[in-house]
Amino acid sequence: MNELEVVQADLSNKVHSEALVTLCDQYARDPMGMDEELGDQIKDTLAEELRNFPTTVCFLAFLDGNAVGLANGFYGFSTFKGKRLINIHDLAVLPESRGYGVGEALLQAVESKARKMGCCKVTLEVREDNRARGLYERFGFTYGNPKLFFMTKELG
């Protein structure tokens, strides 16, 4: 059947919040994530913390009624353009559901929301070895000129 539906997550909805936590945990276990599961405390509080974080925007993908992908993003602001943006922090599709257009549908949902909200761009960070880079490039993401790098400093 392969019926694909993407919805903006309502994290006060138990089905959505449980799907989000499960998908985040599966993504964390993937080599493109942390290669280890989320801790129990994170699983217990993640949906509530995201629901209460004012800039959160999340989407869930359901294939034949089963949660198979997610896009977690946050509104930010471009000082150079003077407008909002959406940064995709997580984009993940369960391995057995890849090849059905789930990633592209999630990206389309994020872009549609960004346009509706008057955002100037959508950003994401991606590992050099990420197999989804081709999808991002086909979808129109670029590395910028000069080439951009995303740096982090862990605080504990």
DSSP file (Angstrom, degrees, kcal/mol; ACC not computed):
  #  RESIDUE AA STRUCTURE BP1 BP2  ACC     N-H-->O    O-->H-N    N-H-->O    O-->H-N    TCO  KAPPA ALPHA  PHI   PSI    X-CA   Y-CA   Z-CA
    1    1 A M              0   0    0      0, 0.0    63,-0.1     0, 0.0     0, 0.0   0.000 360.0 360.0 360.0 -54.7    0.0    0.0    0.0
    2    2 A N        +     0   0    0      1,-0.2     2,-0.6    61,-0.1    61,-0.0   0.899 360.0 178.1  54.5  50.9    2.7    2.5    1.0
    3    3 A E        -     0   0    0      2,-0.0    61,-3.2     0, 0.0     2,-0.5  -0.776  12.2-158.5 -85.3 118.5    0.5    5.4    2.0
    4    4 A L  E     +A   63   0A   0     -2,-0.6     2,-0.4    59,-0.2    59,-0.2  -0.852  14.9 175.6-104.7 129.5    2.7    8.2    3.3
    5    5 A E  E     -A   62   0A   0     57,-2.7    57,-3.4    -2,-0.5     2,-0.5  -0.999  10.8-165.0-132.6 132.3    1.4   11.0    5.5
    6    6 A V  E     +A   61   0A   0     -2,-0.4     2,-0.3    55,-0.2    55,-0.2  -0.972  14.9 177.1-116.7 130.8    3.5   13.8    7.1
    7    7 A V  E     -A   60   0A   0     53,-2.5    53,-2.8    -2,-0.5     2,-0.5  -0.945  37.6-108.2-130.0 150.3    2.0   15.8    9.9
    8    8 A Q  E     -A   59   0A   0     -2,-0.3    51,-0.3    51,-0.2     2,-0.1  -0.684  51.4-111.3 -73.3 128.5    3.2   18.6   12.1
    9    9 A A        -     0   0    0     49,-2.4     2,-0.7    -2,-0.5    49,-0.3  -0.367  21.1-155.6 -67.7 136.0    3.7   16.9   15.5
   10   10 A D    >   -     0   0    0     -2,-0.1     3,-2.3     1,-0.1     7,-0.4  -0.922   7.8-165.1-106.8 100.7    1.3   17.8   18.3
   11   11 A L  T 3  S+     0   0    0     -2,-0.7    40,-0.1     1,-0.3    -1,-0.1   0.452  85.0  64.6 -76.7   2.2    3.4   17.0   21.3
   12   12 A S  T 3  S+     0   0    0     39,-0.1     2,-0.6     5,-0.0    -1,-0.3   0.506  85.7  89.8 -91.0  -7.7    0.4   17.1   23.6
   13   13 A N  S <> S-     0   0    0     -3,-2.3     4,-2.9     1,-0.1     5,-0.2  -0.801  75.5-146.1 -88.1 121.4   -0.9   14.2   21.6
   14   14 A K  H  > S+     0   0    0     -2,-0.6     4,-2.7     1,-0.2     5,-0.3   0.875  97.5  52.8 -58.8 -40.9    0.3   10.9   23.3
   15   15 A V  H  > S+     0   0    0      1,-0.2     4,-2.1     2,-0.2    -1,-0.2   0.934 113.7  43.3 -61.0 -45.8    0.6    9.1   19.9
   16   16 A H  H  > S+     0   0    0     -6,-0.3     4,-2.7     2,-0.2    -2,-0.2   0.929 114.7  48.5 -66.5 -46.0    2.7   11.9   18.5
   17   17 A S  H  X S+     0   0    0     -4,-2.9     4,-2.2    -7,-0.4    -2,-0.2   0.908 113.4  47.0 -65.3 -40.2    4.9   12.3   21.6
   18   18 A E  H  X S+     0   0    0     -4,-2.7     4,-2.5    -5,-0.2    -1,-0.2   0.906 112.8  49.9 -66.5 -40.1    5.5    8.5   21.9
   19   19 A A  H  X S+     0   0    0     -4,-2.1     4,-2.8    -5,-0.3     5,-0.2   0.920 110.1  51.0 -62.6 -43.5    6.3    8.3   18.2
   20   20 A L  H  X S+     0   0    0     -4,-2.7     4,-2.7     2,-0.2     5,-0.2   0.929 112.0  45.8 -60.6 -46.3    8.8   11.2   18.4
   21   21 A V  H  X S+     0   0    0     -4,-2.2     4,-2.4     2,-0.2    -1,-0.2   0.924 114.1  48.5 -64.7 -44.0   10.6    9.7   21.4
   22   22 A T  H  X S+     0   0    0     -4,-2.5     4,-2.4     1,-0.2    -2,-0.2   0.931 114.1  45.8 -61.6 -45.9   10.8    6.3   19.7
   23   23 A L  H  X S+     0   0    0     -4,-2.8     4,-2.5     2,-0.2    -2,-0.2   0.891 111.9  51.3 -66.6 -39.4   12.1    7.7   16.4
   24   24 A C  H  X S+     0   0    0     -4,-2.7     4,-2.7    -5,-0.2    -1,-0.2   0.906 110.8  49.7 -62.4 -40.4   14.6    9.9   18.2
   25   25 A D  H  X S+     0   0    0     -4,-2.4     4,-1.7     2,-0.2    -2,-0.2   0.923 110.9  48.3 -64.7 -43.7   15.9    6.9   20.1
   26   26 A Q  H  X S+     0   0    0     -4,-2.4     4,-0.8     1,-0.2    -2,-0.2   0.899 112.8  49.1 -63.4 -39.2   16.2    4.8   16.9
   27   27 A Y  H >< S+     0   0    0     -4,-2.5     3,-0.9     1,-0.2     8,-0.4   0.912 108.0  53.6 -64.9 -42.6   18.0    7.7   15.3
   28   28 A A  H 3< S+     0   0    0     -4,-2.7     8,-1.9     1,-0.2     6,-1.3   0.852 106.8  53.1 -60.5 -33.9   20.4    8.1   18.3
   29   29 A R  H 3< S+     0   0    0     -4,-1.7    -1,-0.2     6,-0.3    -2,-0.2   0.691  92.6  93.4 -74.5 -19.4   21.2    4.3   17.9
   30   30 A D  S X<>S-     0   0    0     -3,-0.9     3,-1.8    -4,-0.8     5,-1.5  -0.411  88.7-117.7 -74.1 149.0   22.1    4.8   14.2
   31   31 A P  T 3 5S+     0   0    0      0, 0.0    -1,-0.1     0, 0.0    -4,-0.1   0.775 117.6  58.2 -57.3 -25.4   25.7    5.4   13.3
   32   32 A M  T 3 5S+     0   0    0     -5,-0.1    95,-0.1     2,-0.0    -4,-0.1   0.645 113.4  42.5 -78.9 -13.7   24.6    8.8   11.9
   33   33 A G  T < 5S-     0   0    0     -3,-1.8    -5,-0.2    -6,-0.4    -4,-0.1   0.415 131.0 -58.2 -93.7-124.3   23.3    9.6   15.3
   34   34 A M  T   5 -     0   0    0     -6,-1.3    -5,-0.2     2,-0.3    -6,-0.1   0.514  60.8-123.6-101.2  -8.2   25.3    8.8   18.5
   35   35 A D  S   <S+     0   0    0     -5,-1.5     2,-0.3    -7,-1.3    -6,-0.3   0.741  86.7  77.3  65.9  24.8   25.5    5.1   17.8
   36   36 A E  S    S-     0   0    0     -8,-1.9    -2,-0.3    -6,-0.2    -1,-0.2  -0.978  87.0 -95.4-157.3 154.0   23.9    4.5   21.2
   37   37 A E        -     0   0    0     -2,-0.3     2,-0.1    -8,-0.1   -11,-0.1  -0.210  43.5 -98.5 -69.4 159.2   20.4    4.7   22.7
   38   38 A L        -     0   0    0      1,-0.1    -1,-0.1   -13,-0.1     2,-0.0  -0.454  46.2-103.1 -69.5 149.6   19.0    7.7   24.5
   39   39 A G     >  -     0   0    0     -2,-0.1     4,-2.5     1,-0.1     5,-0.2  -0.343  28.1-111.3 -70.7 158.2   19.1    7.5   28.2
   40   40 A D  H  > S+     0   0    0      1,-0.2     4,-2.4     2,-0.2     5,-0.2   0.880 117.2  53.8 -59.0 -40.8   15.9    6.7   30.2
   41   41 A Q  H  > S+     0   0    0      2,-0.2     4,-1.3     1,-0.2    -1,-0.2   0.903 109.7  47.9 -63.1 -40.2   15.7   10.2   31.7
   42   42 A I  H  > S+     0   0    0      1,-0.2     4,-2.5     2,-0.2     3,-0.5   0.934 111.6  49.8 -65.3 -45.3   15.9   11.7   28.2
   43   43 A K  H  < S+     0   0    0     -4,-2.5     4,-0.4     1,-0.2    -2,-0.2   0.887 110.8  51.3 -59.2 -38.3   13.2    9.4   26.9
   44   44 A D  H  < S+     0   0    0     -4,-2.4    -1,-0.2    -5,-0.2    -2,-0.2   0.778 124.3  25.0 -70.6 -26.6   11.0   10.2   29.8
   45   45 A T  H  X S+     0   0    0     -4,-1.3     4,-2.8    -3,-0.5     5,-0.2   0.553  93.1  94.2-116.6 -10.5   11.3   14.0   29.4
   46   46 A L  H  X S+     0   0    0     -4,-2.5     4,-2.7     1,-0.2     5,-0.3   0.912  87.6  45.4 -56.8 -52.1   12.1   14.6   25.7
   47   47 A A  H  > S+     0   0    0     -4,-0.4     4,-2.5     1,-0.2    -1,-0.2   0.914 116.2  46.7 -61.3 -42.4    8.6   15.2   24.4
   48   48 A E  H  > S+     0   0    0      2,-0.2     4,-2.1     1,-0.2    -1,-0.2   0.920 112.3  49.9 -65.8 -43.0    7.6   17.5   27.2
   49   49 A E  H  X S+     0   0    0     -4,-2.8     4,-0.8     1,-0.2    -2,-0.2   0.918 113.5  45.8 -62.3 -43.3   10.8   19.5   27.0
   50   50 A L  H >< S+     0   0    0     -4,-2.7     3,-0.7    -5,-0.2     6,-0.3   0.909 110.9  53.2 -65.5 -41.1   10.3   19.9   23.2
   51   51 A R  H 3< S+     0   0    0     -4,-2.5    -1,-0.2    -5,-0.3    -2,-0.2   0.873 113.4  43.8 -60.4 -36.9    6.6   20.8   23.7
   52   52 A N  H 3< S+     0   0    0     -4,-2.1    -1,-0.2    -5,-0.2    -2,-0.2   0.559  89.4  97.5 -87.4  -8.8    7.6   23.5   26.2
   53   53 A F  S X< S-     0   0    0     -4,-0.8     3,-1.7    -3,-0.7    -4,-0.0  -0.730  72.6-142.5 -83.6 119.9   10.5   24.9   24.2
   54   54 A P  T 3  S+     0   0    0      0, 0.0    -1,-0.1     0, 0.0    -4,-0.0   0.649  91.5  47.1 -66.4 -18.2    9.1   27.9   22.4
   55   55 A T  T 3  S+     0   0    0     20,-0.1    20,-2.3    19,-0.0     2,-0.1   0.362  80.9 128.5-104.4   7.6   10.8   27.6   19.0
   56   56 A T  E <   + B   0  74A   0     -3,-1.7     2,-0.3    -6,-0.3    18,-0.2  -0.367  27.2 173.2 -68.2 137.3   10.2   23.9   18.4
   57   57 A V  E     + B   0  73A   0     16,-2.6    16,-2.3    -2,-0.1     2,-0.3  -0.904  10.6 176.2-142.6 115.2    8.7   22.7   15.1
   58   58 A C  E     - B   0  72A   0    -49,-0.3   -49,-2.4    -2,-0.3     2,-0.4  -0.905  13.2-164.1-124.7 147.7    8.5   19.0   14.6
   59   59 A F  E     -AB   8  71A   0     12,-2.3    12,-2.2    -2,-0.3     2,-0.4  -0.973   5.1-156.9-128.9 145.5    7.1   16.8   11.8
   60   60 A L  E     -AB   7  70A   0    -53,-2.8   -53,-2.5    -2,-0.4     2,-0.5  -0.950   6.5-148.5-120.9 142.4    6.3   13.1   11.8
   61   61 A A  E     -AB   6  69A   0      8,-2.8     7,-3.0    -2,-0.4     8,-1.3  -0.939  10.5-166.2-111.4 132.3    6.0   10.8    8.8
   62   62 A F  E     -AB   5  67A   0    -57,-3.4   -57,-2.7    -2,-0.5     2,-0.6  -0.973   4.3-164.6-118.4 128.4    3.7    7.8    8.9
   63   63 A L  E >  S-AB   4  66A   0      3,-2.7     3,-1.8    -2,-0.5   -59,-0.2  -0.962  83.1 -17.3-113.5 117.1    3.9    5.0    6.3
   64   64 A D  T 3  S-     0   0    0    -61,-3.2    -1,-0.2    -2,-0.6   -60,-0.1   0.864 131.6 -52.1  51.9  38.7    0.8    2.9    6.3
   65   65 A G  T 3  S+     0   0    0    -62,-0.5     2,-0.4     1,-0.2    -1,-0.3   0.372 115.0 115.1  85.3  -4.7   -0.1    4.3    9.7
   66   66 A N  E <  S-B   63   0A   0     -3,-1.8    -3,-2.7     1,-0.0     2,-0.4  -0.844  72.3-116.3-103.0 134.4    3.3    3.5   11.3
   67   67 A A  E     +B   62   0A   0     -2,-0.4    -5,-0.3    -5,-0.2     3,-0.1  -0.535  48.4 154.7 -68.4 120.7    5.7    6.3   12.5
   68   68 A V  E     +     0   0A   0     -7,-3.0    26,-3.0    -2,-0.4     2,-0.3   0.474  53.4  20.8-128.6  -7.7    8.8    5.9   10.3
   69   69 A G  E     -BC  61  93A   0     -8,-1.3    -8,-2.8    24,-0.2     2,-0.3  -0.996  52.9-166.0-161.2 160.4   10.5    9.3   10.2
   70   70 A L  E     -BC  60  92A   0     22,-2.5    22,-2.4    -2,-0.3     2,-0.4  -0.991  12.5-158.8-149.1 155.5   10.8   12.7   11.8
   71   71 A A  E     -BC  59  91A   0    -12,-2.2   -12,-2.3    -2,-0.3     2,-0.5  -0.944  14.8-169.3-133.7 113.4   12.1   16.2   11.3
   72   72 A N  E     +BC  58  90A   0     18,-2.5    17,-2.6    -2,-0.4    18,-1.9  -0.909  19.1 163.7-103.3 125.6   12.9   18.1   14.5
   73   73 A G  E     -BC  57  88A   0    -16,-2.3   -16,-2.6    -2,-0.5     2,-0.4  -0.866  25.5-148.6-137.2 171.2   13.6   21.8   13.9
   74   74 A F  E     -BC  56  87A   0     13,-1.9    13,-2.8    -2,-0.3     2,-0.2  -0.999  24.8-115.1-141.9 138.6   13.8   25.1   15.7
   75   75 A Y  E     + C   0  86A   0    -20,-2.3    11,-0.2    -2,-0.4     2,-0.2  -0.543  42.1 167.2 -70.3 138.1   13.0   28.6   14.6
   76   76 A G  E     - C   0  85A   0      9,-2.5     9,-1.6    -2,-0.2     2,-0.4  -0.617  29.5-112.0-131.1-165.2   16.1   30.8   14.6
   77   77 A F  E     - C   0  84A   0      7,-0.3     2,-0.8    -2,-0.2     7,-0.2  -0.995   8.6-144.1-141.6 132.1   16.8   34.2   13.2
   78   78 A S  E  >> - C   0  83A   0      5,-3.2     4,-2.0    -2,-0.4     5,-1.1  -0.853   9.2-168.9 -94.1 111.4   19.1   35.4   10.4
   79   79 A T  T  45S+     0   0    0     -2,-0.8    -1,-0.2     1,-0.2     5,-0.0   0.825  87.7  56.3 -68.4 -29.5   20.6   38.7   11.3
   80   80 A F  T  45S+     0   0    0      1,-0.2    -1,-0.2    -3,-0.1    -2,-0.0   0.800 119.7  29.7 -73.1 -27.7   21.9   39.1    7.8
   81   81 A K  T  45S-     0   0    0     -3,-0.2    -2,-0.2     2,-0.2    -1,-0.2   0.568  99.4-131.7-105.4 -13.2   18.4   38.8    6.3
   82   82 A G  T  <5S+     0   0    0     -4,-2.0     2,-0.3     1,-0.2    -3,-0.2   0.812  70.7 100.0  67.9  30.2   16.4   40.2    9.2
   83   83 A K  E   <S-C   78   0A   0     -5,-1.1    -5,-3.2     1,-0.0    -1,-0.2  -0.927  76.0 -89.3-142.8 164.0   14.0   37.2    9.2
   84   84 A R  E     -C   77   0A   0     -2,-0.3    36,-2.9    34,-0.3    37,-0.5  -0.220  37.9-172.4 -63.7 160.6   13.2   33.9   10.8
   85   85 A L  E     -Cd  76 121A   0     -9,-1.6    -9,-2.5    34,-0.2     2,-0.5  -0.940  20.5-128.2-143.7 165.9   14.7   30.6    9.7
   86   86 A I  E     -Cd  75 122A   0     35,-1.7    37,-2.7    -2,-0.3     2,-0.6  -0.990  16.7-159.0-116.6 127.5   14.1   27.0   10.5
   87   87 A N  E     -Cd  74 123A   0    -13,-2.8   -13,-1.9    -2,-0.5     2,-0.8  -0.930  13.1-141.6-103.1 121.2   17.1   24.9   11.5
   88   88 A I  E     +Cd  73 124A   0     35,-3.6    37,-0.8    -2,-0.6   -15,-0.3  -0.737  23.4 176.0 -80.6 114.7   16.5   21.2   11.1
   89   89 A H  E     +     0   0A   0    -17,-2.6     2,-0.4    -2,-0.8   -16,-0.2   0.845  68.3  19.9 -88.6 -38.5   18.3   19.6   14.0
   90   90 A D  E     +C   72   0A   0    -18,-1.9   -18,-2.5     2,-0.0     2,-0.4  -0.999  56.0 171.7-133.9 132.4   17.2   16.0   13.3
   91   91 A L  E     +C   71   0A   0     -2,-0.4     2,-0.4   -20,-0.2   -20,-0.2  -0.943  21.8 161.8-135.0 117.2   16.0   14.4   10.2
   92   92 A A  E     -C   70   0A   0    -22,-2.4   -22,-2.5    -2,-0.4     2,-0.4  -0.993  23.4-171.2-142.5 143.8   15.7   10.6   10.4
   93   93 A V  E     -C   69   0A   0     -2,-0.4   -24,-0.2   -24,-0.2     5,-0.1  -1.000  38.4-107.0-131.3 132.6   14.0    7.8    8.6
   94   94 A L    >   -     0   0    0    -26,-3.0     3,-2.2    -2,-0.4     4,-0.4  -0.314  32.7-118.7 -57.5 140.0   13.9    4.2    9.9
   95   95 A P  G >  S+     0   0    0      0, 0.0     3,-1.2     0, 0.0    -1,-0.1   0.849 112.5  53.5 -51.9 -40.7   16.2    2.0    7.8
   96   96 A E  G 3  S+     0   0    0      1,-0.2    -2,-0.1     3,-0.0   -28,-0.0   0.598 108.8  51.4 -73.3  -8.6   13.4   -0.3    6.7
   97   97 A S  G X  S+     0   0    0     -3,-2.2     3,-0.9   -29,-0.2     5,-0.4   0.319  81.3 115.9-109.3   6.0   11.4    2.7    5.4
   98   98 A R  T <   +     0   0    0     -3,-1.2    -4,-0.0    -4,-0.4     0, 0.0  -0.478  65.0  40.8 -75.0 148.4   14.1    4.3    3.3
   99   99 A G  T 3  S+     0   0    0     -2,-0.1    -1,-0.2     0, 0.0    -3,-0.0   0.466  87.9  94.6  94.0   2.6   13.5    4.5   -0.4
  100  100 A Y  S <  S-     0   0    0     -3,-0.9    -2,-0.1   -37,-0.0   -96,-0.1   0.280 104.2-101.5-107.2   8.3    9.8    5.4   -0.1
  101  101 A G  S  > S+     0   0    0      3,-0.0     4,-2.2    -4,-0.0     5,-0.2   0.638  81.1 132.9  84.2  14.3   10.3    9.2   -0.3
  102  102 A V  H  > S+     0   0    0     -5,-0.4     4,-2.3     2,-0.2     5,-0.2   0.935  70.6  48.4 -66.1 -47.1    9.9    9.8    3.4
  103  103 A G  H  > S+     0   0    0      1,-0.2     4,-2.3     2,-0.2    -1,-0.2   0.916 113.2  47.6 -60.0 -44.3   13.0   12.0    3.8
  104  104 A E  H  > S+     0   0    0      1,-0.2     4,-2.5     2,-0.2    -1,-0.2   0.899 110.7  51.8 -64.5 -40.3   11.9   14.2    0.8
  105  105 A A  H  X S+     0   0    0     -4,-2.2     4,-2.0     2,-0.2    -1,-0.2   0.887 109.8  49.7 -64.7 -37.9    8.3   14.4    2.2
  106  106 A L  H  X S+     0   0    0     -4,-2.3     4,-2.3     2,-0.2    -2,-0.2   0.924 111.0  49.2 -65.0 -44.0    9.7   15.6    5.6
  107  107 A L  H  X S+     0   0    0     -4,-2.3     4,-2.7     1,-0.2    -2,-0.2   0.902 110.0  51.7 -61.8 -40.6   11.9   18.2    3.9
  108  108 A Q  H  X S+     0   0    0     -4,-2.5     4,-2.6     2,-0.2    -1,-0.2   0.895 108.9  50.9 -62.7 -39.5    8.9   19.4    1.9
  109  109 A A  H  X S+     0   0    0     -4,-2.0     4,-2.2     2,-0.2    -2,-0.2   0.917 111.6  47.2 -64.9 -43.0    6.8   19.8    5.0
  110  110 A V  H  X S+     0   0    0     -4,-2.3     4,-2.7     2,-0.2    -2,-0.2   0.940 113.5  48.0 -63.7 -46.2    9.5   21.8    6.7
  111  111 A E  H  X S+     0   0    0     -4,-2.7     4,-2.6     1,-0.2     5,-0.2   0.908 110.4  51.7 -62.3 -41.3   10.0   24.0    3.7
  112  112 A S  H  X S+     0   0    0     -4,-2.6     4,-2.4     2,-0.2    -1,-0.2   0.920 111.7  46.7 -61.1 -43.9    6.3   24.6    3.4
  113  113 A K  H  X S+     0   0    0     -4,-2.2     4,-2.1     2,-0.2    -2,-0.2   0.913 111.2  52.4 -63.5 -42.9    6.0   25.6    7.1
  114  114 A A  H  <>S+     0   0    0     -4,-2.7     5,-2.9     1,-0.2     4,-0.3   0.918 111.1  46.4 -60.8 -44.1    9.1   27.9    6.7
  115  115 A R  H ><5S+     0   0    0     -4,-2.6     3,-1.4     1,-0.2    -1,-0.2   0.924 111.2  52.1 -63.8 -43.7    7.5   29.6    3.7
  116  116 A K  H 3<5S+     0   0    0     -4,-2.4    -1,-0.2     1,-0.3    -2,-0.2   0.848 111.0  48.2 -60.8 -34.3    4.1   29.9    5.5
  117  117 A M  T 3<5S-     0   0    0     -4,-2.1    -1,-0.3    -5,-0.1    -2,-0.2   0.371 117.7-111.4 -89.5   3.9    5.9   31.5    8.5
  118  118 A G  T < 5 +     0   0    0     -3,-1.4   -34,-0.3    -4,-0.3    -3,-0.2   0.749  57.3 166.4  75.0  23.9    7.9   34.0    6.3
  119  119 A C      < -     0   0    0     -5,-2.9   -34,-0.2    -6,-0.2    -1,-0.2  -0.372  36.1-145.0 -71.2 151.9   11.2   32.4    6.9
  120  120 A C  S    S-     0   0    0    -36,-2.9     2,-0.3     1,-0.2   -35,-0.2   0.666  73.3 -10.4 -90.6 -18.7   14.1   33.3    4.7
  121  121 A K  E     -d   85   0A   0    -37,-0.5   -35,-1.7    -7,-0.1     2,-0.4  -0.989  54.1-124.6-167.8 167.2   15.8   29.9    4.7
  122  122 A V  E     -d   86   0A   0     -2,-0.3     2,-0.3   -37,-0.2   -35,-0.2  -0.990  31.4-170.5-120.4 132.7   16.0   26.4    6.1
  123  123 A T  E     +d   87   0A   0    -37,-2.7   -35,-3.6    -2,-0.4     2,-0.3  -0.831   8.5 175.8-120.6 160.5   19.3   25.2    7.5
  124  124 A L  E     -d   88   0A   0     -2,-0.3     2,-0.4   -37,-0.2   -35,-0.1  -0.978  25.4-128.6-155.8 156.2   20.6   21.8    8.6
  125  125 A E        -     0   0    0    -37,-0.8     2,-0.4    -2,-0.3    24,-0.0  -0.864  29.5-176.1-104.2 144.4   23.8   20.3    9.8
  126  126 A V        -     0   0    0     -2,-0.4    24,-0.1     4,-0.0     2,-0.1  -0.998  25.2-119.8-145.6 137.3   25.1   17.2    8.1
  127  127 A R    >   -     0   0    0     -2,-0.4     3,-1.7     1,-0.1     6,-0.1  -0.440  27.4-121.6 -71.8 148.7   28.0   14.9    8.7
  128  128 A E  T 3  S+     0   0    0      1,-0.3    -1,-0.1    -2,-0.1     5,-0.1   0.825 113.7  46.6 -59.4 -32.2   30.4   14.5    5.8
  129  129 A D  T 3  S+     0   0    0      4,-0.0     2,-0.3     3,-0.0    -1,-0.3   0.241  81.2 130.6 -95.6  13.1   29.8   10.7    5.7
  130  130 A N    X   -     0   0    0     -3,-1.7     3,-1.6     1,-0.2     4,-0.2  -0.528  53.4-147.0 -74.1 127.0   26.0   11.0    5.9
  131  131 A R  T 3  S+     0   0    0     -2,-0.3     3,-0.5     1,-0.3     4,-0.3   0.656  94.5  65.2 -66.7 -15.7   24.3    8.9    3.2
  132  132 A A  T 3> S+     0   0    0      1,-0.2     4,-2.2     2,-0.1     3,-0.4   0.466  70.2  97.3 -87.1  -1.2   21.5   11.5    3.0
  133  133 A R  H <> S+     0   0    0     -3,-1.6     4,-2.7     1,-0.2    -1,-0.2   0.883  80.3  55.5 -55.7 -39.1   23.7   14.3    1.7
  134  134 A G  H  > S+     0   0    0     -3,-0.5     4,-2.7    -4,-0.2    -1,-0.2   0.900 106.9  50.1 -60.4 -41.5   22.6   13.5   -1.9
  135  135 A L  H  > S+     0   0    0     -3,-0.4     4,-2.1    -4,-0.3    -1,-0.2   0.940 111.0  48.8 -60.8 -47.6   19.0   14.0   -0.9
  136  136 A Y  H  <>S+     0   0    0     -4,-2.2     5,-2.6     1,-0.2     4,-0.4   0.905 112.8  47.6 -61.0 -42.2   19.8   17.3    0.7
  137  137 A E  H ><5S+     0   0    0     -4,-2.7     3,-1.3     1,-0.2    -1,-0.2   0.919 111.4  49.8 -66.1 -43.5   21.7   18.5   -2.3
  138  138 A R  H 3<5S+     0   0    0     -4,-2.7    -1,-0.2     1,-0.3    -2,-0.2   0.843 107.5  56.2 -62.3 -31.9   18.9   17.4   -4.7
  139  139 A F  T 3<5S-     0   0    0     -4,-2.1    -1,-0.3    -5,-0.2    -2,-0.2   0.580 129.0 -97.7 -77.8  -9.5   16.5   19.2   -2.5
  140  140 A G  T < 5S+     0   0    0     -3,-1.3    -3,-0.2    -4,-0.4     2,-0.2   0.458  73.4 143.3 110.0   2.3   18.5   22.4   -3.0
  141  141 A F      < -     0   0    0     -5,-2.6    -1,-0.3    -6,-0.2     2,-0.3  -0.536  26.8-172.3 -73.2 141.2   20.7   22.6    0.1
  142  142 A T        -     0   0    0     -2,-0.2     3,-0.1     1,-0.0    -5,-0.0  -0.823  33.4-123.2-127.9 169.0   24.2   24.0   -0.5
  143  143 A Y      > -     0   0    0     -2,-0.3     5,-2.8     1,-0.2    -2,-0.0   0.485  55.1-124.6 -91.4  -4.5   27.3   24.3    1.6
  144  144 A G  T   5 -     0   0    0      3,-0.2    -1,-0.2     1,-0.1     4,-0.1  -0.021  30.5 -65.6  84.5 167.6   27.6   28.0    1.1
  145  145 A N  T   5S+     0   0    0      1,-0.2     2,-0.2     2,-0.1    -1,-0.1  -0.915 130.1  31.8-138.7 109.2   30.4   30.1   -0.2
  146  146 A P  T   5S-     0   0    0      0, 0.0    -1,-0.2     0, 0.0     0, 0.0   0.519 121.2-100.2 -70.5 162.8   32.7   30.0    1.5
  147  147 A K  T   5 -     0   0    0     -2,-0.2     2,-0.3     1,-0.1    -3,-0.2  -0.268  40.5-133.4 -56.9 131.4   32.0   26.5    2.6
  148  148 A L      < -     0   0    0     -5,-2.8     2,-0.4    -4,-0.1    -1,-0.1  -0.616  18.7-166.5 -90.7 147.2   30.3   26.5    6.0
  149  149 A F        -     0   0    0     -2,-0.3     2,-0.6   -24,-0.0   -24,-0.0  -0.976  15.8-137.0-127.8 145.7   31.2   24.2    8.9
  150  150 A F        -     0   0    0     -2,-0.4     2,-0.3   -24,-0.1    -2,-0.0  -0.915  25.1-170.6-104.5 121.3   29.2   23.6   12.1
  151  151 A M        -     0   0    0     -2,-0.6     2,-0.3     2,-0.0    -2,-0.0  -0.804   2.7-165.7-112.8 152.5   31.3   23.6   15.2
  152  152 A T        -     0   0    0     -2,-0.3     2,-0.4     2,-0.0    -2,-0.0  -0.940  14.4-160.7-134.1 157.7   30.3   22.6   18.8
  153  153 A K        -     0   0    0     -2,-0.3     2,-0.1     0, 0.0    -2,-0.0  -0.922  24.4-137.2-136.2 110.9   31.7   23.0   22.3
  154  154 A E        -     0   0    0     -2,-0.4    -2,-0.0     1,-0.1     0, 0.0  -0.435  12.4-165.5 -69.0 138.8   30.3   20.5   24.8
  155  155 A L              0   0    0     -2,-0.1    -1,-0.1     0, 0.0     0, 0.0   0.220 360.0 360.0-111.8  12.6   29.4   22.1   28.1
  156  156 A G              0   0    0      0, 0.0    -2,-0.1     0, 0.0     0, 0.0   0.410 360.0 360.0 133.3 360.0   29.0   19.0   30.2
